[in-house]
Amino acid sequence: MKKTSLLFAVVMMFNYSAIAQQLPASVKMHQFIEKLMQQMTLEEKIGQLNLLTPGGGIPTGAVVSTDVETKIKNGQVGGLFGVIGADKVLQAQRLAVEKSRLHIPLIFGSDVIHGHKTTFPIPLGLACSWDTTLIKQTARAAAIEATADGLSWAFSPMVDICRDPRWGRIAEGAGEDAFLGSAIAGAMVRGYQNNNLQQDNTVMACVKHFALYGAAEGGRDYNTVDMSRIRMYNEYLPPYKAAIDAGAGSVMSSFNVIDDIPATSNRWLLTDLLRKQWQFNGFVVSDYTSVNEMEAHGLGDLQQVSALALKAGLDMDMVGEGFLTTLKKSLQEGKVTLNDINTACRRVLEAKYKLGLFNNPYRNVSANRASVILSPEHIALSRKAAAKACVLLKNNNSVLPLQHTGTIALVGPLADSRRNMLGTWSVSGDWHHAVTLKEGMENVAGQQVKIVYAKGANISDDTLFNKKVNVFGPEIEMGPTSSDAMIQEAVAAAMQADVVVAALGEAADMSGESSSRADIGLPESQQKLLHALVQTGKPVVIVLFNGRPMTLVKESQMATAIVDVWFGGTEAGNGIADVLFGHENPSGKLTASFPYSVGQIPVYYNHLNTGRPYVLGGPTKFKSDYLDIPNAPLFPFGFGLSYTRFHYSPVTLSDINLKNGRTIHASVNVTNTGNYDGEEVVQLYLRDEVASISRPVKMLKGFQKIFLKKGETKTVDFPITIDVLKFYNSQLKYVTEPGKYEVMIGTNSNEVQTASFTLFNN
């Protein structure tokens, strides 16, 4: 390895360690890259802009790259993704470093979405922990494992705000709120990059999908986005900005249009906003063939759209090879300039420099690091995260936690479904390592508990639907007997039991990319099973596996208890069982509202008021309401129960007047009045009552997760400064305006204690 690295340095005629050692790092990088680029041909510069996948992994589009080895040797590839394993990365990197003319190393990326080999809960579930320290730890563990597998670039975090649960990729984000989403985005970037990209166990983060991808019309993936600038700035862009501020080294453009221009060729987005306003100095990569897909958007042929993308500020073309095959011709025809190509090439090379790949192109291919993959520490973290992601939605008669004695009927198509435990986009995770709910309950229950298992139903009986879901493998498996026979078996198990645990919900890839659903309820097969179980008269606990908020009105009425466990990852079964049996007190809170009906969508907590707002209990005619359903969601943002109870005192303000440079402290006393120790997420919301534009009815502006022993009281304090009150006005200026503000502190967005203060101009 050392000889090869030395050869690399000599052949390039650089002495990396001797380049102006006393100069600032940015100056040294600039000098190094400039000297390298002086030796590069036009074709080699364009080659750096080419990101390919040789296949073998899970493609995220219909195209897989061809003749990759020859292109690497010819200097026509800047990076690869979908290459998993240190041995495979080493093989490909040697082609670039030892066989290409200038020996420029490749950058290796992958969809490291919620863990690597050790898989954690899907991002939407992990967000429900409201624990940014835990979230950072999972990203750190993912980076450690990914680098041990040869990777240096993670296509994560996905920070798209989404208010439409029909959109399958809501599973990959943090939910509907920009404040919480921003906190999580920053935590994940810091976990991946660890403030030092040259460490051999850090990866460069890639913030995606820039921008507004989560607002696709109708919740249909890849669909049109149409949004005002003021909504962008106040409600959708903050998490991207937070990730950039945390130091993210790269950004991925989104598939959708913005102002009717595809994001991949949107100069306002990629240059004016990202680079000029936000001062981003990393590189931008397209999503999978999104350059080519601009042809379908109607912007021209491949040469035309490739030129548009480059001039807009796109630096790297994923898979489509539009840059590779057309930019030379576009340069000759004056459609792009050499400076356009040089700028993009420089940004890609700078990323490799920042990662230390020029110093050691084999930094992540050491065989002695394999022990960190699926390490005991990471497995324990996966179990903890699976438990912290659980949200208790209902618990009548305190049926939970389960007792460590008696008989439990465990039924449902997801009770013993190993393949579905990891959730969507667990690209490198091996589902064979996953712990099922059945195994977890058997591990935790103890010898005095008898568990009687029956499948009860298929996830879905719709064979055409199942075929679409099973693209990556058989997540929905039929049988082993007829639907009626399976229900009868489940009812027989329930009749023997003291309590029924019904594992219901979605298969892993019923959510995720290209997995939009118009009907987000339980499939009919599972509804029939649940109805039969309830008819037995036994208490029924639904353990809900899902990648999105679902419509659960009937289920919430029929079930005795509901625990939303999302998809918990490698240790899903153990973590969920810890919650069911009370070893962990559930503390998760929803980060996306559960609609009462699909007809409500989009439904979200921080909406604007109308001129005719409906007030619960008041007159309904000529008010903004529905004739047939409530305005409110079934379960609101921030909602989540505990096995214990928490009492909130009235809000106390340190002052009722706020001036610039001053701080008001809003505080409450929170008391654990129940019978269990537990954690509570205390949430701060504000409302700007009078402003130059219509403002949301409430906005999350702070949260603290606290632990209280039973009977214990803690004072929770939130400092409020003028910066907390800023927003973008109609001129897109970031301002505060004097006036009255309402302070709301509580256990969720609906149940709050209130107080008011006034902001004065100095």
N, C-alpha and C positions, 0 to 999 in steps of 0.2 A: 504494500500500500504506500509506504513512504517513498519508494523509488518511483512509482507511478506519479505521485503528487509532485515530486521534484522534477521529473521529466516534463510534466505539464507546465510547471513554472518556467523551466528553461526554454522549452519550445516557444512559449509565448513571449520570451525575451523580457520577462518581468521578474523582478525580485520583490515579491509581495511584501516581505517583511522590511524591506529597505526603502519603501516609498515614503520619503519625508515623514519619518516617524514622529516628529514633533508637531506636525500639522494637525488641525482638527480632523475628526473622522470624516466629516462631509467633504472636506477638501481632498483628503486622500482618496476617497471613493471617486470623486469627480476626475481626478487625475488618472486613476487606474482605468476607469471606463473610457475616458477620452483616448487614451493611448491604445486601448484594445480596439475601439471602433475605427481608429485610423487604419488598422490592418484588415478590417472586415470589408468584404465585397458587398455590393448591394444585395445579392442573393442571400448572403449570410445574415445580413441585418433583417431582411424580411423573414428569414427562417426563425429568428428569435421570437417572432410574433405568432408562431404556429404552435398551438397546443393540441396534442393528439391523444387518442386512446387506442392501444393495440388490441383491445378486446380482452375477454377472459373474466372481466368483472361484470357489474350490472350496468349496462348502458342506460343513459337517461334520454335517449333519442333513438331515431331509427338508423343512424349511421354509425359505423365503426371504421376507424382509420385503416388504410391499407399501406403495404410496403413501408412500414415504419422504420425498419432497420436500415434500409438504404437511405431514407431521408435523414436519419440521425447522422450517418456517416458523411453525408453531403452537407451537413450544417443547415438543414432545412427544418429543424425542430428545436423549439425553445424549451418545451416541457412536455411531460406525460402525466396522464392520470389513469386510474384503473389498474395500475401496476402495484400489486400488494405483495409484500414479503421482501425482506432485506436481500435475499439471494437474487430475486428478479430485478430489483432496483439496481443492485451492483452490476448485473449483466448489462442492463441498458445504459447505466452511467459510464461503464467502460467503453461502450461504443462511441459515446460522445467525447469522452476525455482522451481516449487512446486512438480513435480511428478518424475523427473529424480533423479538418485542417488546422483550426485554431484551438481545438481541445476545450471548448467552452462547455461547462457542465450543464446538465439539464436540471430543471426544477420539477419535483415529483409531488403531485397533489392528489387529493381524494376527498370524497364526501364524508368527512369525519363529523357527523351531525350530532349524535348523542352518544359519544363514546367511540372507541375503536373496536378492538376484540372484546374487551369488557364493555358491555353496553349498559347505558343508564336509561332512565325513563325518557320517553319522547320529550322534546323541548316544551311542548304545551303542558305536559304533566309536570316536568321539573320546575317550570315557572310557577306552578301552583304551590310550591314549597315557600315561595316568597323569601327564599334564603339565598342571597347573592354570594355568601361565603361558600355554601355547599355547591352552588352552580359553578363558581370559579374552580372549586376542587375537582369537579367532574371534568371540566375542560382541561385542567392541568394533567389529570390522569390520562385523558384521551391523547394529549400531546405527547406524553411520555411513551405511551404504547405506539402511537403512530410513527414517531421518530425511530423507535426500535424496529419498526417494520420498513424503514427506509424512507419515510415520507418527510417532507419539509413544508408542506402547504396544505391547509385545511379549508375546504369550501364551507366555511361556517364562521360566524354565526348567521343564521337566517333571522332577520329582525323585522320582517314585514308585519305591520299592523294589519289585523284582519277582524272584521266585524260580521263576516258571513260564513257560518259554519258549514255551508254547502261546499265551500272551497276545501279540497282535501289537504292542501298544504298548510292549513291552520295548525295541523299537528306539529309542524316544524318550527313554529314561532312561539312568541310569549303571550299572544292573546290580543286583546282589543285596546290596551291602554299604552300611550306613548311614554308616560313617566316611568311606569314599571318596566316597560320594554327597554327603555334607555338604560336603566340600572342593570338589567340582565345583559344587555349587549356589551356594556363596558366590562362587566365581570367575566364574560366569556372570552373577550379579546385578551384581557390580562391573564386569564388562565392559560390560553394557548401560547401566548408570546412571552409571558413571564418577564416582560420589560427587558428582554435580552435575546434577540433572535439568533445570536451566534452560539448560544448554548446548544449542545447536541441533543437536548430533549425539549426543544421548543419548536413550534411550527408557526409559520406566518398565517394569520387569520385572513379570511376573505369574506368581507361583509356582503350579504346578498339579501334580496335581489333588488338592485338599485334601479328603479325605485317604484314604490306603490303597488307592487305585484299583488299584495293581499287584498286589493280593492277591485279585483276582476268582476265585471258585471255578471250578475246571476250566479256568482260563486263558481263559474265555469272556468277551469284552468286555461291559462294563456289568453283569456278574453280581454276585451277592451277595458281600459281604465279612463275615466273622465272625471276630473276633479279640479276644483278651483285652487289657485295658488295659496290662498289664505288657509284653506283646509290642509293642504300639503304641509305648510310650514308649522302650523299649530298642532296637527293631529297625527301626521304620518311620517314626516321627515326626522323628528328628533332622535329615534333610535339609531338611524344611520349616522347622524352627527355624533352621537355619544360613542359609537364604535370607532369613528375616525379620531375623535378626541382621545380615546384610550390608546391610540397608536396603531390601529389596524393597518397592515402593510399592503392590502389589496382590496379591491372592490369588484363585484360581479354585476354586470348589467342585467336587467330583467327582460322578460319576453314581451311585455306589454307596451302599448303606446302611452306617451305623455304629451298632452296637447296635440294629439293625432300624429306624433312623430315617435317611431319606435325608440325605446330607451337606448338601444345599442347604437343609434346614430343621432342621438339628441344632444346637440352641442350645449344647449342651455343647461342640461342636466349634468353632463360629464365634464364640462369645462367651466362654464360660468358659475354654477352652483358648487360643484364638488371641489374644483381646484382654486378658483378665484375667491369665492366666498368662504369656503371651509378650509382652504389652504392645505388640501390633501396632496401629499407628495409621493404616494405609492403608484401602483399601476392598476389598470382596469382590464379585466378579462370579460369576454362575452360569456353568456350562458350557452349551453349546448346547441350549436348550429344557429344561434339567434341572428348571426350576420346573414346567413343564407335565407333565413325565414323572412327577412325584410323584402324579399322578392314577392312573397305571398301577401305582404302588407301593401304592395303596389308601389314600391319606391324604385324599381328598376331591376336590371339583370344583376348577376353576381358581381361583375366588375363595378357597376355603379354603386351598389349598396356597400361593397367593401370600401370603396373610396369615401363614401359618406361616413361610415363608421370610424375610419381612421381619422378623418378631419374633425369629427365630433369629439375625439378624445379617447377612443378605444385603443388599447395597446396590444391585446392578445386575442386571437381568434380561436375559440374552442371548437375543434373537430372539423368545422366546415371547410377550412383551407381556402377560403375566399381571398384572404391576404396573400397566401403563398402563391396562388395561381394567377392573381390579377394585378397586384400592386406595381409590379415592374412595368406592365403595359400602361397602367394609369399614370405612372410617373412620366413615361415617354409622351403621353398624350396631354400632360399638364393637368390632370384631374387631381393629383396629389403632388406634393413637393418632397424633395429629398429631406427637408427639415421635418416634415410630418413623419416620415419613416424613421429618421434618426431619433426623434423625440420618443417615439414608442419603443424603439430598440433600447434606448438608454434607460428607460424606466424598467424594462424587464431585466436588463443586466444589473441595474442597481438593486433590484430585489434579490438577485442571486448573491450579490456582494454583501448585502445586509445579513443574509443567511449564512455567510461564511463559506459558501460553496466554492469560491475561487481559491480560498486558502486550503480547503479540504473537501473536495467534491464527494468523498466517500464518508462524510461525517456521520451518516445515519445508517451505516450498513455493518456495524460491528455485531458479530454473532454473540458476543458475551452479554449483550443487553436483552436477549430474548426472555430472560427470566422476569422482566417487568411486565410482560404481557400476561393478562389474567392472573396477576399476582394476588396473594391473599389480601393485601391492603386494598387493591382495586375491587376485588370481589366484595369485601366488607363495605366499601363505599357504595357499590351498586345496591347492596341490600338496604343500606341506610337511605339512599336516595329514593328507592322504590317505596319505602314506607312514608317518607316525607312528602312524596307526591300525591298520596291518597287524600281525597276530599270526601268527608262524610256529609252526605246530602240529606239523609233522613235517618232517625234512630228512635222510632216509637217504642215505648215501654222499655227503653234501655236494653233492647235485645242484644246489642253489642256493648262491651266485648263478649265474645263467646266464652262459655265456661270450659274448664279443663276436665269436665266429666260429662257423661251422657253420650247420646248418639247424634251425629250430624249427617244429614243427607247432603252430599255434595253433587250437584247436578249441573248440567249445562254444557254446551259445545266448546266452551273455553276453559273448562275446569281442568282438563288434562291435555291441552293443546300446546305442546312445546314450541311448535313452529311459530305461533302467534305471540309469544311472550316478548320478543324484542321490539316489535313495532316497526313502522315504516322507516325506510331509509337507514337501516342498520347494515350498511354496505359491507363492512368488514366483520361484523359480528357473526358468530357461528351459533345458530339456534340449537344445535345439539347440546351446547353447554347450558342452555337456559333451564331454570327451575320452574316447573309448572305449579299452578295453584294447588293441585292435589298433593304434589310432593312437599310443597311448603307447609301445608296444613298438617300433613303427617309428621313432618319434622318438628313442628312447634306444639302440636296439640297435647302430646303426652300420652302415656299408656292407658289412661283411664277414659280416653275418648275413642269411640268407635266411629269411623268414617265410612259411610256407605255411598259408593259412587255409581252414578248412571249418567250417560251422555245426555239423554233426554231429547235432543233435537240437533239438527244440523244448523250451522250458522245461518244458512239460507238454503231453501229448497229450489230456488230459481237457477236452473242449470246454465242458462245463458249469462246471467249475472255472475255466477260462480266462475265461469270460464274467463270473464274479464278480470276478475279479482286475482285469479290464479296464474297470472302471466309469469311471475317469478318462482312459481312452485305451488304445490297443493296446500294452500292455507285453509281453504274450505273443502273438507273431505266429507263425503256422503256416507251414511250408514253408521253402524254395520247392519241395521235392520230398517224396516219401514218407519216413517215418521210417527205413525200411530203407535207402533210397538215400542219405540223409544220413549214416547210420552208415558205409556203405561208402566214401563220399567222405572221411570223417574218418580211417578206417583207412588209406586210400591215402595221405593226407597224412602220417600217422604213420610209415608205412613209409619215407618219404623222409627222415625227420628223425632228428637225434641225440637230441632230447628232445621230449616232448609237453607243452604247456601247455594244460590243460583248464579253461576258464572256466565253472564250474557254479554252481548255487545257486538262489536265489529271484528272481523279479521284484520290483521295488521295492515294489509294493503287495500282495505276499504277506505282508508284515508291516505294522504300523501300525494305525491305528484301524479297528475292525470287520474285522480280518484275523486272527482267531484260527485256529489250525490244530491239529487233533487228531493228525495225522501230521506231524512236523517233520523228516522225512528228505527226501532228494533225491527228486523225482518219478521215477516208473518210467522215463520216457523218457531221463532223464539217467543213471540207473543202468545201463541197457542200453548207452549210449554208453561209459561209463567201463569197463565190463567188456570191451567190444570193444577199447578202447584198451590196456588192461592185457595183453590176450592177444597183442598185437604184440610184447611183450617189451621195448619201449622204456620208459625211465623216464618216469613220468607225474607232472607237477606240477599239483595241483588249485589253482586260484585261485578261492576260494569267495566268492561274493557272497551276502550274507544280512543279514537284519534281526533275527536271533534266534540263540541257540545251537541247533544242530541235532543230530540223532542220526546219527552218522557212523561207526559201528563198522566196517562192511564197507569203507567208503571209506578209513578210516584204515589198514586192513590192506592194501588193494590199491595205494594211491597211494605213490609214492616220496617225495613232499613235499606238504604242504598249507600254503597261506597264506590265512588269513582276512582278506579285504580289506573286508568289510562293504559299504557303498555309500559311495564316497569323495567324491562331490560333483562340482563343476564340473571339477576337474583330476584326477579319479579315475584315468584311464588313465595320465597322466604320473607321478603319485605312485606307483602300483602298479609301473609299469615301473622306476622308480628303485630300488625294493626288489628286484624280480626280477633286475636286472642288477648289484646290489651297489653302486649309487651311494648308497643308503641302507641301513644295516644295520638289519633289523627289530628294534624294541625294544618293541613292544606286548605287553601282558599282559591276559589275559582278566579281565573284571569280572563275568562271570556263568558259572557252571559249565555245561559241555556234558554233558548226561545220556548215560549209557550206553544207556538205553532210556526211552521215554515213561513206562513203568511206574514209574520211579524218582521222577518229579516229584511234589512239589518236592524237588530235590536242591541243597544249598548247603553251603558250607564251615563256616559258623559255627552249626552245629546243636547242640542239647543232646545230652548223652549219655543213654543209656537205662540201666535197671537191669541189663540183660543185654547190654552192648555186645559186638559182634563184634570180635575182634582178628585182623587179617590173618594167616593161617597157623595160627590156633588152631582149636579145635573149633567146629563150626557148629551142632550141634543145641541147641535151646533158647537160641539167641542171636538177636539182632536182625539178621537178614540175609535174603537172597533165596536160593532154591534154584537159580535159573537165571541170575542176573547178579550182578556185584559190587555192593557197597554204594557204592563210590567212583564219581564221575563219570568219563566218558571223558577229559575235560580239566578240571582243577580251576581254581577261582578263583585268579587271579594267575599262571597259567601262560602262558608264551610263550618260544620259543627265540630264539636269535641265530645269526648266522653265525660268531660267535666263542664262546668258552667262558669262564665265570666260576667262580672257586673261592672258597668262603667259608671263613674260618677259624672256629674255635670262638668262641662268644660270650664276651666279657669284660664283667663287671659291675664298676663302680667301688665297689660295696658290696653286701652281701647282705642288708642291713637297711634298710628305708625308714621314715622317720617324717615326720609332717606338717611342711611347710615345708622339707623336704630334697628333693634330687634324686638319683636313681640314673642313671648313664649306662651304657647297654648298647651295646656296639660290636662290630663285626666288621671284619676286613680282607678286602676283595674284590679279587681279582687277575684280570686279563684274561689267561688262559692260552692263548688261541687265536691265530689269524693275522690277525684284523681288529680295527681300532678299533671300539668299540661302546658303546652305552648299556645300563645295567642298572637295573631298578627293584628296589631293596632294600626288603624288606617286613618290618615288625615286627608280630608277633602276640603277644598275651598270653592267659593262661588263669588265671582265678580258681579255684583248686583246691578251696577250701572256702568256702561262702557260705550265706546264709540262704535262698536260692533256687537252683535248678539254673541253672548258667551255661554258656555255649557252650564247646565243646571248644577253640576259639581265636577270637580277635577281632582284626581288623586295628586297630592303634593308631598306625601311623606308616608312612611310605614316603618314600623319597628316590630320585630318578632321577639317576644319575651317569654321567658319560662317562669311559671308560678307554681309553687307547691300548693297543695290544697290548703285553703284558709289564708294564703299569703296575699298581700296587697303591694303593688308597685305603682309609683308615679311615673307616667310616661310623658315626656316633654318634647314638644316639637318647636324649634325656633323658626320664626317666620320673618324673613327680610323682604326688602323691596324686590330682590332678584327672583324670589319665588312667585311673584305676582306678574312677571313680565309675559307678554304675548305679542304676536305679530298682528299689527293693525291693518287697515285696508290698504295702506301704502307699503305693506310688508316691512315696516319698521318695528324693531323689537323694543317695546315700550311698557311702561306702567302708566296707569291713569288714576288720578285721585278719586276717592269715593268709598262706598261702603262694601265690605267683604264679609261673607258668612263663613265661619269656621265650623267644620263638621268632623268629629272624631268618633269612630265606632268600630264594630266588629265586621261590618261589610258596607257596601255602598248604600244600602237602604236603611240600616239600623244605626243611627248616629245620634250623638249629643251635639248641640249647637251653641254657638256664641257669635258675636259680631264685633268688628273693629272698623275704623275708618282710616284710610290712607290720605295723608295731606301732602301737598307740594311744599317743599322747604321754602 
